[in-house]
Every structure is written in structure tokens, then in C-alpha cells.
Amino acid sequence: MTKVLVLYYSSYGHTAKMADAAAEGARSAGAEADVMRVPETVPADIVEAAGFNYDDNHKVASIEDLAGYDAIIVGSPTRYGRMASQMAAFWDATGPLWMEGKLIGKVGAAFTSTASQHGGQETTLFSTITNLLHHGLVIVGLPYSFQDQMGVDEVKGGAPYGATTIAGGDGSRMPSQTELDGARFQGKLVAETAQKLHG
Ligand SMILES: Cc1cc2nc3c(=O)[nH]c(=O)nc-3n(C[C@H](O)[C@H](O)[C@H](O)COP(=O)(O)O)c2cc1C
């Protein structure tokens, strides 16, 4: 059975909710999907002062986990227009896997969350996709066959480069139905692509 890993970092739960939706989408295509978060790297006093709120239902990933999957979907909230340092630190430790080419040919994808509508969603997706391409993953985005990313009838995330959500300046806006549907669509397409490539 095709195995999909949804690997994410989240401080306040928005990216975590998108991660669960991406996994649902992968499962709807008949794949096995696990959701894991990367380790926190920020000191505990800052975590407390900033009110970080983790979802402890998800296992913390280790580098060794990556090679066991046919596809890896990576979700990180925006930090100054690029992926969070927690996610970057995780990938910065994958040198041994890169040396051996262990991830070459797997399917990869990215999703993100920002506070503001134009706060760096696409640059964050590309900062993630860049890492995945260096490892040789084959990238799947969120094509316009997910038509709900079109239109200006509501505030909504979603880009051809990956599923996104908008948290609002105070983080009070949780992913909308449309945004969760985008994450599900992308997760399903990743699983279907991995099935075609890896059987
Ligand atoms: C240090 C820092 C930098 C941030 N930079 C941006 C930014 O460049 N653009 C933006 O829209 N939001 C920015 N944010 C807001 C986060 O992206 C937002 O809290 C996040 O998307 C919420 O997702 P989460 O609940 O999964 O952590 C920043 C937050 C922090 C703590």
C-alpha cells in the first residue's frame, strides 16, 4: 500500500488542522497516511510567553522516518515569508539521507499558513519546495482542478503551488471549509501520484 507522511510544524494549530485534512485526502485515495510534527526548537520560556499550543496527538518525527514513505507532504507556517526555523532545522539535519539519495523519486508537496492574505504564502511554499527538490522529490501542487481556489467571494487561501490557510493577525481565524478541502484535494492527488509512480 502507498504510504504518505504529512510532516508539519505548527505553533497555534492552523497548520496542524491542514495536516490532518491532507492526510484525510491521502486516505481517501486508498493510501496509508501518517501525520507527524517536527521537534520544537524554540526555548520553553519563549514557547510559554508566545502561547504556543501544540497538538500532542501527533508523533514527533525523526529523520529516519522519512525514508519509509512513498510521499512526503510538508506543512509549515510562514515566518517572515519563509518556512519556520523548526521545519528548516529538521531538513538541515537530513544530510545523511541526501548523501545516499534516499528520498529521490518520492512524491513531495507543500502547504502553509500565514497571518495575512499577502504575508508570504507563495514564498513559503517555494522555500519548502526548494528543499524537497534538492532531495529529488517529484513535486505535486494544487492544480486549478481544485476550482475553489478561484473566485473572490470569500477570504480564502489556496495556490497552484500548494494548499494554504489564513490565520488572521491574532490567529483567531481557523482554516475554512474551502481551505481544508484544498488540503484534502492536494493530499489525494499526492497519494494518487505516488500510486502511479510506486505502485
Ligand atoms: C516570528 C514570526 C514571524 C511571522 N512572519 C509572518 C509573515 O511573514 N507573514 C504572515 O502573514 N504571518 C507571519 N507570522 C504569523 C504566522 O504565520 C501565523 O501565526 C501562523 O500562520 C499560524 O499557523 P500555526 O497556527 O500553524 O502556527 C509570523 C509569526 C511569527 C511568530
The ligand as a Tripos MOL2 file, in Angstrom:
@<TRIPOS>MOLECULE
LIG
   31    33     1     0     0
SMALL
NO_CHARGES

@<TRIPOS>ATOM
      1 C1          8.3130   35.0570   14.1390 C.3       1 LIG1
      2 C2          7.0670   35.0680   13.3280 C.ar      1 LIG1
      3 C3          7.1040   35.5210   12.0290 C.ar      1 LIG1
      4 C4          5.9410   35.5450   11.2590 C.ar      1 LIG1
      5 N1          6.0010   36.0140    9.9810 N.ar      1 LIG1
      6 C5          4.8580   36.1140    9.2560 C.ar      1 LIG1
      7 C6          4.8830   36.6090    7.9140 C.ar      1 LIG1
      8 O1          5.9230   36.9240    7.3430 O.2       1 LIG1
      9 N2          3.6960   36.7350    7.2610 N.ar      1 LIG1
     10 C7          2.5000   36.3890    7.8310 C.ar      1 LIG1
     11 O2          1.4640   36.5410    7.1920 O.2       1 LIG1
     12 N3          2.4610   35.8400    9.0730 N.ar      1 LIG1
     13 C8          3.6080   35.6990    9.7930 C.ar      1 LIG1
     14 N4          3.5660   35.1580   11.0420 N.ar      1 LIG1
     15 C9          2.2950   34.6060   11.5530 C.3       1 LIG1
     16 C10         2.2620   33.0790   11.4040 C.3       1 LIG1
     17 O3          2.4700   32.7180   10.0550 O.3       1 LIG1
     18 C11         0.9510   32.5270   11.9500 C.3       1 LIG1
     19 O4          0.9860   32.6530   13.3490 O.3       1 LIG1
     20 C12         0.7750   31.0920   11.5070 C.3       1 LIG1
     21 O5          0.4570   31.0410   10.1470 O.3       1 LIG1
     22 C13        -0.2830   30.3570   12.2690 C.3       1 LIG1
     23 O6         -0.1480   28.9910   11.9480 O.3       1 LIG1
     24 P1          0.0440   27.9060   13.0900 P.3       1 LIG1
     25 O7         -1.1660   28.0050   13.9830 O.co2     1 LIG1
     26 O8          0.1030   26.6060   12.3800 O.co2     1 LIG1
     27 O9          1.3150   28.2050   13.8320 O.co2     1 LIG1
     28 C14         4.7170   35.1060   11.8220 C.ar      1 LIG1
     29 C15         4.6920   34.6020   13.1240 C.ar      1 LIG1
     30 C16         5.8480   34.5840   13.8820 C.ar      1 LIG1
     31 C17         5.7950   34.0330   15.2900 C.3       1 LIG1
@<TRIPOS>BOND
     1     1     2 1
     2     2     3 ar
     3     2    30 ar
     4     3     4 ar
     5     4     5 ar
     6     4    28 ar
     7     5     6 ar
     8     6     7 ar
     9     6    13 1
    10     7     8 2
    11     7     9 ar
    12     9    10 ar
    13    10    11 2
    14    10    12 ar
    15    12    13 ar
    16    13    14 ar
    17    14    15 1
    18    14    28 ar
    19    15    16 1
    20    16    17 1
    21    16    18 1
    22    18    19 1
    23    18    20 1
    24    20    21 1
    25    20    22 1
    26    22    23 1
    27    23    24 1
    28    24    25 2
    29    24    26 1
    30    24    27 1
    31    28    29 ar
    32    29    30 ar
    33    30    31 1
@<TRIPOS>SUBSTRUCTURE
     1 LIG1         1 GROUP 0 **** ****
